[in-house]
Amino acid sequence: MAKADKSIKTVSKAASVKPLKVASAKAPLKHAEMSSKPSPARSAMMKAITNKAAPAVADDTPVIALDLTPGKLSPAMTAYFKKCQDKLGFVPNVLLAYAFDNTKLETFAALYNDLMLGESGLSKLEREMIAVAVSSQNRCYYCLTAHGAAVRQYSGNPLLGEHLVMNYRVARLSKRQRAMLDFAVKLTASPWSVEEADRERLRRAGFTDRDIWDISAIVGFFNMSNRVASATDMRPNAAYHKQAR
């Protein structure tokens, strides 16, 4: 920027604005000027300014509360982001949050995809139900919003999604589903108290030992994910709120 004394031209007296007159002690102010009460016109102006709505700010801006510079994505992660954009219409904010470190992003995405989409005796709906029940215990805003939407989508039942977010015990669940969520919540709230009787209840409900491993792994993953999301104030994509309703 140029120095002020060179960039600012002197205004001629002919073009100058007359100085504002200030009342002297010998010229008392008029009553309206002396009064602390604003004039009706000024009151109306101030009211209009006060009532003017602030510009809307997206709930997921910023995505997290930490100032982390995005890193360089690998070709695999670049392709993965494009696939998300093409299939979902957006890239989940959790992936954007992890994008400051490509190694961490790839590790997170690989584990998530294996647990939630890979081979398992658990249906995709059951896996999402576990995610929501665990996230409800931890009051994780991000995961309740994102996975609540997934429950609504897979079940075709918006009411089930709301029940699981608030209190899975009020939902009309099958014996299998209730046993699964009871175990998931116990493992979340008091993991030290899980014992053989809890595993046996799952077996009686029809789960194999491999299924029990998968339930436990999903519970562990979402307890980790919930804590990272809460610690960083991770915000879910606004699109999740409207999905499958």
C-alpha positions as CSV (number, residue, x, y, z in Angstrom):
1,M,0.0,0.0,0.0
2,A,1.3,3.5,-0.9
3,K,2.1,6.0,1.8
4,A,-0.8,8.1,2.9
5,D,0.9,11.4,2.2
6,K,1.4,10.4,-1.4
7,S,-2.0,8.7,-2.1
8,I,-4.3,11.2,-0.5
9,K,-4.8,14.5,-2.4
10,T,-5.4,17.7,-0.7
11,V,-9.0,18.8,-1.0
12,S,-9.5,22.4,-2.2
13,K,-11.4,24.9,-0.1
14,A,-14.0,25.1,-2.8
15,A,-14.8,21.4,-2.6
16,S,-14.4,21.0,1.1
17,V,-17.3,20.1,3.3
18,K,-18.3,22.8,5.8
19,P,-17.3,21.8,9.4
20,L,-19.9,20.5,11.7
21,K,-21.1,23.3,14.0
22,V,-20.8,22.5,17.7
23,A,-22.9,24.4,20.2
24,S,-21.0,26.7,22.4
25,A,-21.7,27.3,26.1
26,K,-23.4,30.5,25.1
27,A,-25.7,28.7,22.7
28,P,-27.7,26.2,24.7
29,L,-28.9,23.0,23.0
30,K,-32.5,22.6,22.1
31,H,-34.7,20.5,24.4
32,A,-34.8,17.6,22.0
33,E,-31.0,17.5,21.8
34,M,-30.6,17.7,25.5
35,S,-33.1,14.9,26.3
36,S,-31.6,11.4,26.8
37,K,-34.8,9.9,25.3
38,P,-34.3,9.3,21.5
39,S,-36.6,10.8,19.0
40,P,-39.4,8.6,17.5
41,A,-37.5,8.5,14.2
42,R,-34.3,7.3,15.9
43,S,-36.2,4.7,18.0
44,A,-37.7,3.3,14.9
45,M,-34.3,3.1,13.2
46,M,-32.7,1.4,16.2
47,K,-35.5,-1.1,16.4
48,A,-35.1,-2.0,12.8
49,I,-31.4,-2.5,13.2
50,T,-31.9,-4.6,16.4
51,N,-34.5,-6.8,14.8
52,K,-32.6,-7.5,11.6
53,A,-31.9,-11.2,11.5
54,A,-28.3,-12.3,11.6
55,P,-27.1,-14.1,8.4
56,A,-27.6,-17.8,8.7
57,V,-24.5,-19.9,9.4
58,A,-24.4,-23.5,8.4
59,D,-24.4,-25.9,11.3
60,D,-21.4,-27.8,9.9
61,T,-19.2,-24.7,9.4
62,P,-16.5,-25.3,10.4
63,V,-16.5,-29.1,10.4
64,I,-14.4,-29.3,13.5
65,A,-13.1,-26.9,16.2
66,L,-9.5,-27.6,15.5
67,D,-7.4,-25.7,13.0
68,L,-5.9,-28.5,11.0
69,T,-4.5,-27.9,7.5
70,P,-5.8,-30.4,5.0
71,G,-3.1,-32.8,3.8
72,K,-2.4,-34.2,0.4
73,L,-4.7,-37.1,-0.4
74,S,-3.5,-40.3,-2.0
75,P,-5.0,-41.3,-5.3
76,A,-7.0,-43.9,-3.5
77,M,-8.5,-41.4,-1.1
78,T,-9.1,-38.9,-3.9
79,A,-11.1,-41.6,-5.7
80,Y,-12.9,-42.5,-2.5
81,F,-14.0,-38.9,-2.0
82,K,-15.3,-38.7,-5.6
83,K,-17.2,-41.9,-5.0
84,C,-18.8,-40.5,-1.9
85,Q,-19.7,-37.3,-3.8
86,D,-21.2,-39.3,-6.7
87,K,-23.1,-41.7,-4.6
88,L,-24.2,-39.6,-1.6
89,G,-24.1,-36.1,-3.1
90,F,-21.5,-35.0,-0.5
91,V,-18.4,-36.2,1.3
92,P,-19.1,-37.1,4.9
93,N,-17.7,-34.5,7.2
94,V,-15.9,-37.2,9.3
95,L,-13.8,-38.0,6.3
96,L,-13.0,-34.3,5.8
97,A,-12.1,-34.1,9.5
98,Y,-9.5,-36.9,9.1
99,A,-8.2,-35.5,5.8
100,F,-5.4,-33.5,7.5
101,D,-3.4,-36.8,7.6
102,N,-3.8,-39.2,4.7
103,T,-2.5,-42.2,6.8
104,K,-5.1,-41.6,9.5
105,L,-7.8,-41.1,6.9
106,E,-7.0,-44.4,5.1
107,T,-6.9,-46.3,8.4
108,F,-10.2,-44.9,9.6
109,A,-11.9,-45.5,6.3
110,A,-10.6,-49.0,6.0
111,L,-11.7,-50.0,9.5
112,Y,-15.1,-48.4,9.1
113,N,-15.8,-50.0,5.7
114,D,-14.7,-53.4,7.0
115,L,-16.9,-53.2,10.1
116,M,-20.0,-51.6,8.6
117,L,-20.0,-52.9,5.1
118,G,-17.8,-56.0,5.0
119,E,-18.7,-59.7,5.4
120,S,-20.6,-60.4,8.7
121,G,-23.4,-62.4,10.2
122,L,-24.9,-59.0,11.2
123,S,-27.1,-57.1,8.7
124,K,-26.2,-53.6,7.7
125,L,-29.2,-52.4,9.7
126,E,-28.1,-54.2,12.8
127,R,-24.7,-52.7,12.5
128,E,-26.2,-49.2,12.2
129,M,-28.5,-49.9,15.2
130,I,-25.4,-50.7,17.3
131,A,-23.8,-47.4,16.1
132,V,-26.8,-45.4,17.2
133,A,-27.3,-47.2,20.5
134,V,-23.7,-46.7,21.5
135,S,-23.7,-43.0,20.3
136,S,-26.9,-42.4,22.3
137,Q,-25.1,-43.5,25.4
138,N,-22.2,-41.1,24.6
139,R,-24.5,-38.3,23.3
140,C,-22.4,-38.0,20.2
141,Y,-24.2,-35.4,18.0
142,Y,-22.3,-36.3,14.8
143,C,-22.8,-40.1,15.0
144,L,-26.4,-39.9,16.2
145,T,-27.3,-37.6,13.2
146,A,-25.4,-39.6,10.6
147,H,-26.2,-43.1,11.7
148,G,-29.7,-42.2,12.8
149,A,-30.2,-41.4,9.2
150,A,-28.7,-44.7,8.1
151,V,-31.1,-46.6,10.5
152,R,-34.1,-44.7,8.9
153,Q,-32.8,-45.6,5.5
154,Y,-32.1,-49.3,6.0
155,S,-35.2,-50.0,8.1
156,G,-37.6,-47.8,6.1
157,N,-38.9,-46.8,9.5
158,P,-38.2,-43.2,10.7
159,L,-39.8,-44.0,14.1
160,L,-37.2,-46.7,14.8
161,G,-34.4,-44.2,14.1
162,E,-35.9,-41.7,16.6
163,H,-36.4,-44.4,19.2
164,L,-32.8,-45.6,19.0
165,V,-31.5,-42.0,19.2
166,M,-33.5,-41.3,22.3
167,N,-33.8,-44.6,24.2
168,Y,-33.6,-48.0,22.4
169,R,-35.7,-49.6,25.2
170,V,-38.9,-48.0,24.0
171,A,-38.5,-49.4,20.5
172,R,-40.4,-52.5,19.5
173,L,-37.4,-54.8,18.9
174,S,-37.1,-58.5,18.2
175,K,-35.5,-60.7,20.8
176,R,-32.3,-60.8,18.7
177,Q,-32.1,-57.0,18.3
178,R,-32.8,-56.4,22.0
179,A,-30.1,-58.8,23.2
180,M,-27.7,-57.2,20.7
181,L,-28.3,-53.6,21.9
182,D,-28.4,-54.6,25.6
183,F,-24.9,-56.0,25.1
184,A,-23.7,-53.0,23.1
185,V,-24.9,-50.6,25.7
186,K,-23.5,-52.6,28.6
187,L,-20.1,-52.8,26.9
188,T,-20.2,-49.0,26.4
189,A,-21.4,-48.0,29.8
190,S,-19.6,-50.6,32.0
191,P,-17.2,-52.7,30.0
192,W,-15.7,-54.2,33.1
193,S,-19.0,-55.8,34.0
194,V,-19.3,-57.9,30.8
195,E,-19.1,-61.6,31.6
196,E,-19.9,-65.0,30.2
197,A,-23.6,-64.7,31.0
198,D,-23.8,-61.7,28.6
199,R,-22.1,-63.6,25.8
200,E,-24.5,-66.6,26.5
201,R,-27.5,-64.3,26.1
202,L,-26.3,-63.4,22.7
203,R,-25.8,-67.0,21.7
204,R,-29.3,-67.9,22.9
205,A,-30.6,-65.0,20.7
206,G,-29.0,-66.6,17.7
207,F,-25.6,-65.0,17.4
208,T,-22.5,-67.0,16.7
209,D,-19.2,-66.3,18.4
210,R,-18.0,-64.6,15.3
211,D,-21.1,-62.4,15.4
212,I,-20.2,-61.5,19.1
213,W,-16.8,-60.5,17.9
214,D,-18.3,-58.2,15.3
215,I,-20.8,-56.7,17.7
216,S,-17.9,-56.0,20.1
217,A,-15.7,-54.5,17.4
218,I,-18.4,-52.2,16.2
219,V,-19.1,-51.1,19.8
220,G,-15.4,-50.4,20.3
221,F,-15.1,-48.5,17.1
222,F,-18.0,-46.2,17.8
223,N,-16.8,-45.5,21.4
224,M,-13.6,-44.3,19.9
225,S,-15.3,-42.4,17.1
226,N,-17.8,-40.8,19.5
227,R,-15.0,-39.5,21.7
228,V,-13.0,-38.0,18.8
229,A,-16.1,-36.4,17.4
230,S,-17.1,-34.9,20.8
231,A,-13.5,-33.8,21.5
232,T,-13.3,-31.9,18.2
233,D,-16.9,-30.7,18.0
234,M,-17.3,-32.5,14.8
235,R,-20.4,-31.4,12.9
236,P,-22.6,-33.7,10.8
237,N,-23.4,-32.8,7.2
238,A,-26.7,-30.9,7.1
239,A,-28.0,-33.4,4.5
240,Y,-28.3,-36.1,7.1
241,H,-31.1,-34.3,9.0
242,K,-33.5,-34.7,6.1
243,Q,-32.6,-38.1,4.9
244,A,-35.2,-41.0,4.9
245,R,-37.9,-39.1,6.7
